[in-house]
């Protein structure tokens, strides 16, 4: 969006928007728990502090038998699916959604890196990241 012609001429808006993009990129997508330093990919996360209330009745029944780490991972995966905006079908599973560096998310981050490179955002070498 920052590269659209009608925005390019508004230096103040581009500066503010660029700062917001870089802040989210650093604090959300390139830091724990969403960033995997081994693969260099980001993944959806989500706070397992509470269950989502906007679900069909019985959605969490399958979790009632889980305990310990299994329950924690199931809740983290459920929150990752909700954060992603994807539906709760089989695309992202009940147990590993919190571990998946999805193509759609990482393509968006790649686009951000390319756009920041074009804008010559000075905080790092964006072209090398992309």
Residue pairs with C-beta under 8 A, 6 or more apart in sequence:
1 7
1 17
2 14
2 17
2 18
2 21
2 115
2 119
3 115
3 118
3 119
7 13
7 14
7 17
8 14
14 119
18 116
18 119
18 121
21 112
21 115
21 116
22 116
22 121
22 123
25 109
25 112
28 34
29 35
29 42
29 105
29 109
30 42
33 45
34 42
34 43
34 44
34 45
35 41
35 42
35 43
36 42
36 43
36 101
39 101
41 101
41 106
42 101
42 105
42 106
42 109
43 80
43 98
43 99
43 100
43 101
43 102
43 105
44 80
44 81
44 83
44 84
44 97
44 98
44 100
44 102
44 105
45 76
45 79
45 80
45 83
45 98
46 76
46 78
46 79
46 80
46 82
46 83
46 98
47 79
48 72
48 75
48 76
48 79
51 60
51 75
51 78
52 78
52 79
52 82
55 88
59 88
60 78
62 94
63 71
63 74
63 75
66 74
73 95
73 98
74 94
74 95
76 98
77 92
77 93
77 94
77 95
77 96
77 97
77 98
77 99
78 88
78 94
78 97
79 98
80 92
80 97
80 98
80 100
81 88
81 92
81 97
84 92
84 97
84 102
84 105
86 92
92 100
92 102
110 130
113 126
113 127
113 129
113 130
114 126
114 130
116 126
117 126
117 127
117 130
